[in-house]
């Protein structure tokens, strides 16, 4: 997939929080990542900074796939709940489903995506960098 400069997709990355979904050894999980960036248009490459001890980081490292759903204006509360607890101790997906959040699976990779988000992308891990305390 490619994102053209000034396309509707490129514009979604300007201010949105990423809702990062994953599945792996910690089970299905969601986290909020303020550090979610489009770092290449063609091919489209999304960079997400995640603490290495997070359940999401462990899931992505093992499964090599994840979902990025950029929160819409109406999903600030979803980002707050997804980012306010650990997937090591809380089943955040079940709690969010009980509150009415709908998750769908991406067609190609099967990654979970949040319905109603500003942008949804099922992603494959291509590299793990460690420029600081996040990877």
The first five atom37 places (N, CA, C, CB, O) and aatype in JSON, in Angstrom:
{
  "aatype": [20, 20, 20, 20, 20, 20, 20, 20, 20, 20, 20, 20, 20, 20, 20, 20, 20, 20, 20, 20, 20, 20, 20, 20, 20, 20, 20, 20, 20, 20, 20, 20, 20, 20, 20, 20, 20, 20, 20, 20, 20, 20, 20, 20, 20, 20, 20, 20, 20, 20, 20, 20, 20, 20, 20, 20, 20, 20, 20, 20, 20, 20, 20, 20, 20, 20, 20, 20, 20, 20, 20, 20, 20, 20, 20, 20, 20, 20, 20, 20, 20, 20, 20, 20, 20, 20, 20, 20, 20, 20, 20, 20, 20, 20, 20, 20, 20, 20, 20, 20, 20, 20, 20, 20, 20, 20, 20, 20, 20, 20, 20, 20, 20, 20, 20, 20, 20, 20, 20, 20, 20, 20, 20, 20, 20, 20, 20, 20, 20, 20, 20, 20, 20, 20, 20],
  "atom_mask": [
    [1, 1, 1, 1, 1],
    [1, 1, 1, 1, 1],
    [1, 1, 1, 1, 1],
    [1, 1, 1, 1, 1],
    [1, 1, 1, 1, 1],
    [1, 1, 1, 1, 1],
    [1, 1, 1, 1, 1],
    [1, 1, 1, 1, 1],
    [1, 1, 1, 1, 1],
    [1, 1, 1, 1, 1],
    [1, 1, 1, 1, 1],
    [1, 1, 1, 1, 1],
    [1, 1, 1, 1, 1],
    [1, 1, 1, 1, 1],
    [1, 1, 1, 1, 1],
    [1, 1, 1, 1, 1],
    [1, 1, 1, 1, 1],
    [1, 1, 1, 1, 1],
    [1, 1, 1, 1, 1],
    [1, 1, 1, 1, 1],
    [1, 1, 1, 1, 1],
    [1, 1, 1, 1, 1],
    [1, 1, 1, 1, 1],
    [1, 1, 1, 1, 1],
    [1, 1, 1, 1, 1],
    [1, 1, 1, 1, 1],
    [1, 1, 1, 1, 1],
    [1, 1, 1, 1, 1],
    [1, 1, 1, 1, 1],
    [1, 1, 1, 1, 1],
    [1, 1, 1, 1, 1],
    [1, 1, 1, 1, 1],
    [1, 1, 1, 1, 1],
    [1, 1, 1, 1, 1],
    [1, 1, 1, 1, 1],
    [1, 1, 1, 1, 1],
    [1, 1, 1, 1, 1],
    [1, 1, 1, 1, 1],
    [1, 1, 1, 1, 1],
    [1, 1, 1, 1, 1],
    [1, 1, 1, 1, 1],
    [1, 1, 1, 1, 1],
    [1, 1, 1, 1, 1],
    [1, 1, 1, 1, 1],
    [1, 1, 1, 1, 1],
    [1, 1, 1, 1, 1],
    [1, 1, 1, 1, 1],
    [1, 1, 1, 1, 1],
    [1, 1, 1, 1, 1],
    [1, 1, 1, 1, 1],
    [1, 1, 1, 1, 1],
    [1, 1, 1, 1, 1],
    [1, 1, 1, 1, 1],
    [1, 1, 1, 1, 1],
    [1, 1, 1, 1, 1],
    [1, 1, 1, 1, 1],
    [1, 1, 1, 1, 1],
    [1, 1, 1, 1, 1],
    [1, 1, 1, 1, 1],
    [1, 1, 1, 1, 1],
    [1, 1, 1, 1, 1],
    [1, 1, 1, 1, 1],
    [1, 1, 1, 1, 1],
    [1, 1, 1, 1, 1],
    [1, 1, 1, 1, 1],
    [1, 1, 1, 1, 1],
    [1, 1, 1, 1, 1],
    [1, 1, 1, 1, 1],
    [1, 1, 1, 1, 1],
    [1, 1, 1, 1, 1],
    [1, 1, 1, 1, 1],
    [1, 1, 1, 1, 1],
    [1, 1, 1, 1, 1],
    [1, 1, 1, 1, 1],
    [1, 1, 1, 1, 1],
    [1, 1, 1, 1, 1],
    [1, 1, 1, 1, 1],
    [1, 1, 1, 1, 1],
    [1, 1, 1, 1, 1],
    [1, 1, 1, 1, 1],
    [1, 1, 1, 1, 1],
    [1, 1, 1, 1, 1],
    [1, 1, 1, 1, 1],
    [1, 1, 1, 1, 1],
    [1, 1, 1, 1, 1],
    [1, 1, 1, 1, 1],
    [1, 1, 1, 1, 1],
    [1, 1, 1, 1, 1],
    [1, 1, 1, 1, 1],
    [1, 1, 1, 1, 1],
    [1, 1, 1, 1, 1],
    [1, 1, 1, 1, 1],
    [1, 1, 1, 1, 1],
    [1, 1, 1, 1, 1],
    [1, 1, 1, 1, 1],
    [1, 1, 1, 1, 1],
    [1, 1, 1, 1, 1],
    [1, 1, 1, 1, 1],
    [1, 1, 1, 1, 1],
    [1, 1, 1, 1, 1],
    [1, 1, 1, 1, 1],
    [1, 1, 1, 1, 1],
    [1, 1, 1, 1, 1],
    [1, 1, 1, 1, 1],
    [1, 1, 1, 1, 1],
    [1, 1, 1, 1, 1],
    [1, 1, 1, 1, 1],
    [1, 1, 1, 1, 1],
    [1, 1, 1, 1, 1],
    [1, 1, 1, 1, 1],
    [1, 1, 1, 1, 1],
    [1, 1, 1, 1, 1],
    [1, 1, 1, 1, 1],
    [1, 1, 1, 1, 1],
    [1, 1, 1, 1, 1],
    [1, 1, 1, 1, 1],
    [1, 1, 1, 1, 1],
    [1, 1, 1, 1, 1],
    [1, 1, 1, 1, 1],
    [1, 1, 1, 1, 1],
    [1, 1, 1, 1, 1],
    [1, 1, 1, 1, 1],
    [1, 1, 1, 1, 1],
    [1, 1, 1, 1, 1],
    [1, 1, 1, 1, 1],
    [1, 1, 1, 1, 1],
    [1, 1, 1, 1, 1],
    [1, 1, 1, 1, 1],
    [1, 1, 1, 1, 1],
    [1, 1, 1, 1, 1],
    [1, 1, 1, 1, 1],
    [1, 1, 1, 1, 1],
    [1, 1, 1, 1, 1],
    [1, 1, 1, 1, 1],
    [1, 1, 1, 1, 1]
  ],
  "atom_positions": [
    [[0.84, -1.17, 0.0], [0.0, 0.0, 0.0], [0.89, 1.23, 0.0], [-0.96, 0.0, 1.21], [1.97, 1.22, 0.58]],
    [[0.43, 2.28, -0.64], [1.13, 3.56, -0.66], [0.17, 4.66, -0.18], [1.67, 3.88, -2.08], [-1.03, 4.59, -0.44]],
    [[0.71, 5.65, 0.5], [-0.05, 6.84, 0.87], [0.55, 7.99, 0.08], [-0.01, 7.12, 2.42], [1.72, 8.33, 0.27]],
    [[-0.21, 8.58, -0.79], [0.28, 9.71, -1.58], [0.35, 10.97, -0.71], [-0.63, 9.95, -2.8], [-0.46, 11.15, 0.2]],
    [[1.33, 11.82, -0.99], [1.46, 13.09, -0.28], [0.16, 13.86, -0.38], [2.65, 13.94, -0.84], [-0.42, 13.97, -1.47]],
    [[-0.32, 14.39, 0.73], [-1.55, 15.16, 0.83], [-2.81, 14.34, 0.55], [-1.5, 16.32, -0.13], [-3.86, 14.91, 0.27]],
    [[-2.72, 13.03, 0.63], [-3.91, 12.2, 0.47], [-4.74, 12.27, 1.74], [-3.53, 10.72, 0.14], [-4.27, 12.76, 2.77]],
    [[-5.97, 11.79, 1.68], [-6.82, 11.79, 2.86], [-6.2, 10.93, 3.97], [-8.22, 11.27, 2.52], [-6.41, 11.22, 5.15]],
    [[-5.44, 9.91, 3.63], [-4.81, 9.04, 4.63], [-3.64, 9.74, 5.31], [-4.34, 7.73, 3.99], [-3.49, 9.68, 6.53]],
    [[-2.82, 10.39, 4.52], [-1.68, 11.13, 5.05], [-2.14, 12.17, 6.07], [-0.89, 11.81, 3.91], [-1.51, 12.33, 7.12]],
    [[-3.22, 12.85, 5.79], [-3.72, 13.92, 6.66], [-4.21, 13.38, 8.01], [-4.85, 14.65, 5.96], [-4.21, 14.14, 8.98]],
    [[-4.61, 12.13, 8.09], [-5.12, 11.55, 9.35], [-4.04, 11.46, 10.42], [-5.7, 10.17, 9.08], [-4.37, 11.42, 11.6]],
    [[-2.77, 11.44, 10.05], [-1.69, 11.24, 11.0], [-1.24, 12.51, 11.71], [-0.53, 10.63, 10.3], [-0.32, 12.46, 12.52]],
    [[-1.84, 13.62, 11.43], [-1.34, 14.88, 11.96], [-1.47, 14.98, 13.47], [-2.06, 16.02, 11.31], [-0.52, 15.4, 14.13]],
    [[-2.61, 14.62, 14.05], [-2.79, 14.82, 15.49], [-3.4, 13.64, 16.24], [-3.64, 16.01, 15.71], [-3.68, 13.78, 17.43]],
    [[-3.61, 12.53, 15.62], [-4.37, 11.45, 16.23], [-3.53, 10.51, 17.09], [-5.05, 10.67, 15.16], [-2.35, 10.29, 16.84]],
    [[-4.19, 9.97, 18.13], [-3.58, 8.94, 18.97], [-3.84, 7.59, 18.31], [-4.17, 8.98, 20.43], [-4.94, 7.31, 17.84]],
    [[-2.81, 6.74, 18.27], [-2.96, 5.41, 17.71], [-3.53, 4.45, 18.74], [-1.62, 4.89, 17.19], [-3.06, 4.4, 19.88]],
    [[-4.54, 3.68, 18.35], [-5.05, 2.58, 19.14], [-4.41, 1.33, 18.56], [-6.65, 2.51, 19.13], [-4.79, 0.87, 17.48]],
    [[-3.43, 0.78, 19.28], [-2.62, -0.32, 18.76], [-3.19, -1.63, 19.31], [-1.12, -0.15, 19.16], [-3.23, -1.84, 20.52]],
    [[-3.61, -2.5, 18.41], [-4.18, -3.79, 18.8], [-3.2, -4.9, 18.43], [-5.55, -4.03, 18.12], [-2.48, -4.81, 17.43]],
    [[-3.19, -5.93, 19.25], [-2.27, -7.04, 19.02], [-2.85, -8.3, 19.61], [-0.87, -6.74, 19.62], [-3.8, -8.26, 20.41]],
    [[-2.28, -9.43, 19.22], [-2.64, -10.72, 19.81], [-1.37, -11.54, 19.86], [-3.78, -11.46, 19.0], [-0.56, -11.5, 18.93]],
    [[-1.18, -12.28, 20.92], [0.03, -13.07, 21.08], [0.04, -13.72, 22.44], [1.28, -12.21, 20.9], [-1.01, -14.11, 22.94]],
    [[1.21, -13.86, 23.06], [1.31, -14.57, 24.33], [0.5, -13.93, 25.46], [2.75, -14.65, 24.75], [0.17, -14.61, 26.43]],
    [[0.17, -12.65, 25.36], [-0.63, -11.97, 26.38], [-2.11, -11.92, 26.0], [-0.12, -10.57, 26.6], [-2.89, -11.26, 26.69]],
    [[-2.5, -12.59, 24.93], [-3.88, -12.56, 24.47], [-4.18, -11.28, 23.72], [-4.83, -12.71, 25.65], [-3.31, -10.42, 23.58]],
    [[-5.4, -11.15, 23.22], [-5.79, -9.94, 22.5], [-5.63, -8.72, 23.41], [-7.24, -10.05, 21.99], [-5.99, -8.77, 24.58]],
    [[-5.1, -7.63, 22.86], [-4.81, -6.45, 23.67], [-4.95, -5.19, 22.84], [-3.4, -6.55, 24.28], [-4.89, -5.22, 21.61]],
    [[-5.12, -4.07, 23.54], [-5.16, -2.75, 22.91], [-4.4, -1.78, 23.81], [-6.63, -2.26, 22.68], [-4.46, -1.88, 25.04]],
    [[-3.69, -0.86, 23.21], [-3.02, 0.21, 23.95], [-3.16, 1.5, 23.17], [-1.52, -0.13, 24.21], [-3.39, 1.49, 21.96]],
    [[-3.0, 2.61, 23.85], [-2.99, 3.91, 23.2], [-1.54, 4.33, 23.03], [-3.8, 4.98, 24.02], [-0.75, 4.23, 23.97]],
    [[-1.18, 4.8, 21.84], [0.19, 5.23, 21.57], [0.17, 6.61, 20.94], [0.93, 4.21, 20.64], [-0.18, 6.78, 19.77]],
    [[0.56, 7.61, 21.74], [0.64, 8.97, 21.2], [1.75, 9.06, 20.16], [0.88, 9.99, 22.32], [1.68, 9.9, 19.26]],
    [[2.76, 8.23, 20.27], [3.88, 8.25, 19.34], [3.61, 7.27, 18.2], [5.22, 7.91, 20.06], [4.25, 6.23, 18.11]],
    [[2.66, 7.61, 17.36], [2.3, 6.82, 16.19], [2.49, 7.73, 14.98], [0.82, 6.26, 16.27], [1.79, 8.74, 14.85]],
    [[3.42, 7.38, 14.11], [3.81, 8.28, 13.01], [3.81, 7.56, 11.67], [5.19, 8.88, 13.27], [4.13, 6.38, 11.59]],
    [[3.44, 8.29, 10.65], [3.64, 7.83, 9.28], [5.05, 8.27, 8.9], [2.54, 8.41, 8.28], [5.31, 9.47, 8.8]],
    [[5.95, 7.32, 8.69], [7.34, 7.67, 8.4], [7.73, 7.44, 6.95], [8.26, 6.89, 9.3], [8.85, 7.76, 6.56]],
    [[6.83, 6.89, 6.15], [7.06, 6.75, 4.71], [5.71, 6.73, 4.02], [7.89, 5.45, 4.38], [4.76, 6.1, 4.5]],
    [[5.64, 7.42, 2.88], [4.4, 7.42, 2.1], [4.33, 6.23, 1.16], [4.29, 8.71, 1.32], [3.28, 5.61, 1.01]],
    [[5.44, 5.91, 0.52], [5.44, 4.86, -0.49], [6.74, 4.06, -0.41], [5.26, 5.46, -1.91], [7.77, 4.53, -0.9]],
    [[6.72, 2.9, 0.19], [5.55, 2.24, 0.74], [5.12, 2.9, 2.04], [5.84, 0.75, 0.97], [5.91, 3.57, 2.71]],
    [[3.85, 2.7, 2.41], [3.35, 3.26, 3.66], [4.01, 2.51, 4.82], [1.78, 3.15, 3.75], [3.89, 1.29, 4.94]],
    [[4.71, 3.26, 5.67], [5.34, 2.68, 6.86], [4.89, 3.49, 8.07], [6.9, 2.66, 6.74], [5.02, 4.72, 8.09]],
    [[4.36, 2.8, 9.05], [3.9, 3.42, 10.29], [4.88, 3.03, 11.39], [2.43, 2.99, 10.65], [5.19, 1.85, 11.55]],
    [[5.36, 4.02, 12.13], [6.25, 3.78, 13.27], [5.46, 4.01, 14.55], [7.51, 4.69, 13.21], [4.8, 5.04, 14.71]],
    [[5.53, 3.05, 15.46], [4.86, 3.15, 16.75], [5.91, 2.94, 17.83], [3.68, 2.11, 16.88], [6.62, 1.93, 17.81]],
    [[6.02, 3.87, 18.76], [6.97, 3.73, 19.87], [6.25, 3.09, 21.05], [7.57, 5.11, 20.27], [5.25, 3.61, 21.55]],
    [[6.79, 1.94, 21.5], [6.16, 1.16, 22.56], [7.22, 0.77, 23.58], [5.45, -0.11, 21.99], [8.32, 0.37, 23.2]],
    [[6.9, 0.89, 24.85], [7.8, 0.44, 25.9], [8.05, -1.06, 25.78], [7.23, 0.78, 27.29], [7.09, -1.81, 25.58]],
    [[9.29, -1.51, 25.88], [9.62, -2.91, 25.62], [8.99, -3.9, 26.6], [11.1, -3.08, 25.66], [8.89, -5.08, 26.27]],
    [[8.57, -3.47, 27.77], [7.96, -4.4, 28.73], [6.44, -4.45, 28.61], [8.34, -4.0, 30.14], [5.79, -5.17, 29.36]],
    [[5.87, -3.7, 27.67], [4.43, -3.67, 27.49], [3.92, -4.97, 26.88], [4.03, -2.49, 26.59], [4.61, -5.62, 26.1]],
    [[2.69, -5.35, 27.26], [2.07, -6.56, 26.7], [1.98, -6.47, 25.18], [0.66, -6.77, 27.3], [2.16, -7.47, 24.49]],
    [[1.7, -5.28, 24.67], [1.6, -5.08, 23.22], [2.94, -5.35, 22.54], [1.11, -3.66, 22.89], [2.98, -5.98, 21.48]],
    [[4.03, -4.87, 23.11], [5.35, -5.11, 22.53], [5.66, -6.6, 22.48], [6.44, -4.37, 23.33], [6.19, -7.1, 21.49]],
    [[5.33, -7.3, 23.55], [5.57, -8.75, 23.58], [4.72, -9.46, 22.54], [5.27, -9.31, 24.98], [5.2, -10.36, 21.86]],
    [[3.44, -9.06, 22.41], [2.56, -9.67, 21.4], [3.07, -9.44, 19.99], [1.15, -9.1, 21.53], [3.13, -10.37, 19.19]],
    [[3.45, -8.2, 19.68], [3.91, -7.88, 18.32], [5.22, -8.58, 18.0], [4.07, -6.35, 18.16], [5.4, -9.08, 16.89]],
    [[6.12, -8.63, 18.95], [7.4, -9.31, 18.73], [7.18, -10.78, 18.38], [8.3, -9.2, 19.99], [7.88, -11.34, 17.53]],
    [[6.21, -11.4, 19.01], [5.93, -12.82, 18.76], [5.11, -13.04, 17.49], [5.19, -13.42, 19.96], [5.44, -13.91, 16.68]],
    [[4.04, -12.25, 17.3], [3.12, -12.5, 16.18], [3.55, -11.85, 14.88], [1.75, -12.02, 16.54], [3.18, -12.32, 13.8]],
    [[4.32, -10.76, 14.96], [4.79, -9.99, 13.8], [3.67, -9.24, 13.09], [5.46, -10.9, 12.82], [3.89, -8.72, 12.0]],
    [[2.47, -9.16, 13.69], [1.37, -8.4, 13.11], [0.7, -7.57, 14.21], [0.33, -9.34, 12.43], [0.8, -7.88, 15.39]],
    [[0.01, -6.49, 13.8], [-0.71, -5.64, 14.73], [-1.64, -4.73, 13.95], [0.27, -4.82, 15.61], [-1.53, -4.62, 12.73]],
    [[-2.54, -4.09, 14.66], [-3.45, -3.14, 14.03], [-3.16, -1.74, 14.53], [-4.89, -3.52, 14.31], [-2.79, -1.54, 15.69]],
    [[-3.33, -0.76, 13.65], [-3.26, 0.64, 14.02], [-4.59, 1.27, 13.61], [-2.02, 1.37, 13.35], [-4.93, 1.31, 12.43]],
    [[-5.32, 1.76, 14.6], [-6.56, 2.49, 14.36], [-6.36, 3.87, 14.96], [-7.82, 1.74, 14.98], [-6.21, 4.01, 16.17]],
    [[-6.37, 4.89, 14.13], [-6.2, 6.24, 14.65], [-7.52, 6.71, 15.24], [-5.72, 7.22, 13.52], [-8.54, 6.73, 14.56]],
    [[-7.48, 7.08, 16.51], [-8.69, 7.46, 17.23], [-9.36, 8.67, 16.58], [-8.37, 7.77, 18.7], [-8.71, 9.65, 16.22]],
    [[-10.67, 8.57, 16.43], [-11.44, 9.72, 15.94], [-11.68, 10.67, 17.1], [-12.8, 9.26, 15.31], [-11.38, 10.35, 18.25]],
    [[-12.23, 11.84, 16.81], [-12.54, 12.82, 17.86], [-13.42, 12.22, 18.94], [-13.22, 14.04, 17.27], [-13.27, 12.53, 20.12]],
    [[-14.34, 11.35, 18.55], [-15.3, 10.76, 19.49], [-14.7, 9.59, 20.27], [-16.53, 10.3, 18.74], [-15.37, 9.04, 21.15]],
    [[-13.47, 9.22, 19.98], [-12.87, 8.06, 20.64], [-11.8, 8.43, 21.66], [-12.28, 7.15, 19.61], [-10.99, 7.58, 22.03]],
    [[-11.78, 9.66, 22.12], [-10.82, 10.04, 23.16], [-10.96, 9.16, 24.39], [-11.01, 11.51, 23.56], [-9.97, 8.77, 24.99]],
    [[-12.19, 8.85, 24.75], [-12.42, 8.0, 25.93], [-11.86, 6.59, 25.71], [-13.91, 7.92, 26.25], [-11.38, 5.97, 26.66]],
    [[-11.92, 6.09, 24.47], [-11.35, 4.77, 24.17], [-9.83, 4.81, 24.38], [-11.7, 4.33, 22.7], [-9.26, 3.9, 24.97]],
    [[-9.2, 5.87, 23.88], [-7.76, 6.03, 24.06], [-7.4, 6.11, 25.55], [-7.26, 7.28, 23.33], [-6.4, 5.54, 25.98]],
    [[-8.22, 6.82, 26.32], [-7.95, 6.94, 27.76], [-8.03, 5.59, 28.45], [-8.94, 7.92, 28.4], [-7.17, 5.26, 29.27]],
    [[-9.04, 4.81, 28.14], [-9.17, 3.48, 28.76], [-8.1, 2.53, 28.27], [-10.55, 2.9, 28.47], [-7.55, 1.76, 29.06]],
    [[-7.78, 2.57, 26.97], [-6.77, 1.67, 26.41], [-5.38, 1.99, 26.95], [-6.76, 1.75, 24.89], [-4.55, 1.09, 27.09]],
    [[-5.14, 3.26, 27.26], [-3.82, 3.66, 27.73], [-3.68, 3.72, 29.23], [-3.49, 4.98, 27.17], [-2.59, 3.96, 29.74]],
    [[-4.77, 3.51, 29.96], [-4.75, 3.7, 31.4], [-4.49, 2.46, 32.23], [-6.01, 4.26, 31.82], [-4.49, 2.54, 33.46]],
    [[-4.26, 1.32, 31.58], [-4.0, 0.09, 32.34], [-3.14, -0.84, 31.49], [-5.34, -0.61, 32.74], [-2.91, -0.59, 30.31]],
    [[-2.66, -1.9, 32.12], [-1.75, -2.82, 31.45], [-2.48, -4.06, 30.95], [-0.63, -3.23, 32.39], [-3.34, -4.61, 31.64]],
    [[-2.14, -4.48, 29.75], [-2.66, -5.73, 29.2], [-2.14, -6.95, 29.93], [-2.32, -5.83, 27.75], [-2.65, -8.05, 29.73]],
    [[-1.13, -6.77, 30.77], [-0.65, -7.88, 31.6], [-1.65, -8.21, 32.71], [0.72, -7.53, 32.22], [-1.69, -9.35, 33.18]],
    [[-2.46, -7.24, 33.11], [-3.36, -7.45, 34.26], [-4.84, -7.24, 33.95], [-2.97, -6.53, 35.36], [-5.68, -7.7, 34.71]],
    [[-5.17, -6.57, 32.85], [-6.57, -6.23, 32.53], [-6.89, -6.71, 31.12], [-6.81, -4.7, 32.65], [-6.08, -6.56, 30.2]],
    [[-8.08, -7.3, 30.95], [-8.58, -7.65, 29.62], [-9.29, -6.42, 29.06], [-9.55, -8.9, 29.67], [-10.51, -6.29, 29.16]],
    [[-8.53, -5.53, 28.46], [-9.06, -4.24, 28.0], [-10.04, -4.4, 26.84], [-7.92, -3.33, 27.59], [-11.0, -3.64, 26.74]],
    [[-9.81, -5.38, 25.96], [-10.73, -5.56, 24.84], [-12.12, -5.94, 25.33], [-10.2, -6.64, 23.89], [-13.11, -5.39, 24.84]],
    [[-12.21, -6.86, 26.28], [-13.53, -7.24, 26.8], [-14.22, -6.06, 27.47], [-13.39, -8.39, 27.8], [-15.42, -5.86, 27.28]],
    [[-13.48, -5.28, 28.24], [-14.06, -4.11, 28.9], [-14.58, -3.11, 27.88], [-13.04, -3.45, 29.83], [-15.67, -2.58, 28.03]],
    [[-13.79, -2.86, 26.83], [-14.22, -1.91, 25.8], [-15.41, -2.44, 25.02], [-13.06, -1.6, 24.85], [-16.31, -1.68, 24.67]],
    [[-15.43, -3.75, 24.74], [-16.59, -4.33, 24.05], [-17.86, -4.15, 24.89], [-16.35, -5.84, 23.76], [-18.91, -3.83, 24.34]],
    [[-17.76, -4.35, 26.19], [-18.91, -4.15, 27.07], [-19.42, -2.71, 27.03], [-18.55, -4.52, 28.51], [-20.6, -2.45, 27.24]],
    [[-18.52, -1.77, 26.76], [-18.89, -0.36, 26.67], [-19.32, 0.05, 25.27], [-17.73, 0.49, 27.13], [-19.58, 1.23, 25.02]],
    [[-19.38, -0.91, 24.33], [-19.89, -0.64, 23.0], [-18.88, -0.47, 21.9], [-20.69, 0.55, 23.05], [-19.26, -0.22, 20.75]],
    [[-17.59, -0.61, 22.2], [-16.58, -0.51, 21.15], [-16.64, -1.78, 20.3], [-15.14, -0.3, 21.75], [-16.69, -2.89, 20.83]],
    [[-16.62, -1.6, 18.98], [-16.69, -2.72, 18.05], [-15.33, -2.92, 17.42], [-17.78, -2.49, 16.97], [-14.71, -1.97, 16.93]],
    [[-14.86, -4.16, 17.42], [-13.59, -4.52, 16.8], [-13.87, -5.41, 15.59], [-12.65, -5.25, 17.81], [-14.75, -6.27, 15.64]],
    [[-13.12, -5.19, 14.5], [-13.22, -6.04, 13.32], [-11.83, -6.59, 13.03], [-13.79, -5.25, 12.09], [-10.83, -6.07, 13.54]],
    [[-11.77, -7.62, 12.22], [-10.48, -8.18, 11.84], [-10.11, -7.7, 10.45], [-10.5, -9.73, 11.89], [-10.95, -7.69, 9.54]],
    [[-8.86, -7.31, 10.29], [-8.36, -6.93, 8.97], [-8.45, -8.12, 8.02], [-6.92, -6.4, 9.05], [-8.25, -9.26, 8.43]],
    [[-8.74, -7.85, 6.76], [-8.96, -8.93, 5.79], [-7.7, -9.74, 5.5], [-9.48, -8.35, 4.51], [-7.76, -10.97, 5.45]],
    [[-6.58, -9.08, 5.32], [-5.38, -9.8, 4.9], [-4.6, -10.41, 6.05], [-4.49, -8.88, 4.15], [-4.17, -11.56, 5.96]],
    [[-4.4, -9.66, 7.13], [-3.54, -10.12, 8.22], [-4.32, -10.6, 9.44], [-2.6, -9.02, 8.62], [-3.74, -11.22, 10.33]],
    [[-5.62, -10.31, 9.5], [-6.42, -10.71, 10.64], [-6.2, -9.87, 11.88], [-6.14, -12.11, 10.95], [-6.7, -10.23, 12.95]],
    [[-5.47, -8.76, 11.77], [-5.23, -7.89, 12.92], [-6.54, -7.23, 13.34], [-4.15, -6.82, 12.6], [-7.34, -6.84, 12.49]],
    [[-6.75, -7.09, 14.63], [-7.93, -6.4, 15.13], [-7.84, -4.91, 14.84], [-8.11, -6.64, 16.64], [-6.77, -4.31, 14.94]],
    [[-8.98, -4.31, 14.47], [-9.06, -2.89, 14.17], [-10.28, -2.32, 14.88], [-9.14, -2.63, 12.63], [-11.26, -3.04, 15.11]],
    [[-10.24, -1.05, 15.24], [-11.32, -0.4, 15.97], [-12.25, 0.29, 14.97], [-10.76, 0.62, 17.01], [-11.84, 1.19, 14.24]],
    [[-13.51, -0.14, 14.96], [-14.48, 0.48, 14.06], [-14.71, 1.93, 14.45], [-15.8, -0.3, 14.07], [-14.66, 2.29, 15.63]],
    [[-14.98, 2.76, 13.45], [-15.27, 4.17, 13.69], [-14.04, 5.03, 13.85], [-16.11, 4.29, 14.9], [-14.15, 6.24, 14.09]],
    [[-12.86, 4.44, 13.73], [-11.63, 5.22, 13.86], [-11.38, 6.03, 12.59], [-10.42, 4.3, 14.16], [-11.95, 5.75, 11.54]],
    [[-10.51, 7.02, 12.71], [-10.21, 7.9, 11.57], [-9.47, 7.16, 10.46], [-9.39, 9.08, 12.04], [-9.61, 7.51, 9.29]],
    [[-8.69, 6.16, 10.83], [-7.95, 5.36, 9.85], [-7.68, 4.0, 10.48], [-6.61, 6.05, 9.43], [-7.41, 3.9, 11.67]],
    [[-7.75, 2.96, 9.68], [-7.46, 1.6, 10.13], [-6.4, 1.0, 9.23], [-8.74, 0.72, 10.15], [-6.5, 1.08, 8.01]],
    [[-5.39, 0.38, 9.84], [-4.35, -0.28, 9.05], [-3.92, -1.56, 9.74], [-3.13, 0.66, 8.84], [-3.52, -1.54, 10.91]],
    [[-4.01, -2.67, 9.03], [-3.46, -3.93, 9.52], [-2.0, -3.94, 9.11], [-4.25, -5.19, 8.94], [-1.68, -3.74, 7.94]],
    [[-1.1, -4.18, 10.06], [0.33, -3.98, 9.83], [1.14, -5.23, 10.07], [0.84, -2.87, 10.71], [0.79, -6.07, 10.9]],
    [[2.25, -5.34, 9.33], [3.26, -6.38, 9.54], [4.49, -5.7, 10.13], [3.6, -7.13, 8.21], [4.9, -4.63, 9.69]],
    [[5.07, -6.34, 11.12], [6.3, -5.84, 11.7], [7.43, -6.0, 10.7], [6.63, -6.57, 13.03], [7.65, -7.1, 10.17]],
    [[8.16, -4.91, 10.43], [9.31, -5.02, 9.53], [10.64, -4.79, 10.25], [9.17, -4.03, 8.41], [11.69, -5.23, 9.78]],
    [[10.58, -4.1, 11.4], [11.83, -3.82, 12.11], [11.52, -3.36, 13.52], [12.67, -2.76, 11.36], [10.53, -2.66, 13.75]],
    [[12.36, -3.75, 14.46], [12.28, -3.21, 15.81], [13.57, -2.44, 16.06], [12.08, -4.36, 16.88], [14.66, -3.01, 16.09]],
    [[13.44, -1.15, 16.23], [14.58, -0.29, 16.55], [14.53, 0.07, 18.02], [14.6, 1.0, 15.67], [13.48, -0.03, 18.65]],
    [[15.65, 0.5, 18.57], [15.67, 0.89, 19.97], [16.52, 2.15, 20.13], [16.2, -0.25, 20.86], [17.65, 2.09, 20.63]],
    [[15.97, 3.3, 19.68], [16.74, 4.55, 19.76], [16.81, 5.13, 21.17], [16.16, 5.57, 18.83], [17.63, 6.01, 21.43]],
    [[15.97, 4.67, 22.07], [15.92, 5.18, 23.44], [15.29, 4.13, 24.32], [15.13, 6.52, 23.53], [15.55, 2.93, 24.15]],
    [[14.46, 4.56, 25.28], [13.85, 3.59, 26.18], [12.66, 2.87, 25.55], [13.41, 4.27, 27.45], [12.22, 1.85, 26.09]],
    [[12.14, 3.36, 24.45], [11.07, 2.7, 23.73], [11.63, 2.0, 22.5], [9.97, 3.72, 23.33], [12.71, 2.34, 22.0]],
    [[10.88, 0.99, 22.02], [11.3, 0.32, 20.78], [10.23, 0.48, 19.73], [11.58, -1.18, 21.03], [10.37, -0.01, 18.62]]
  ]
}
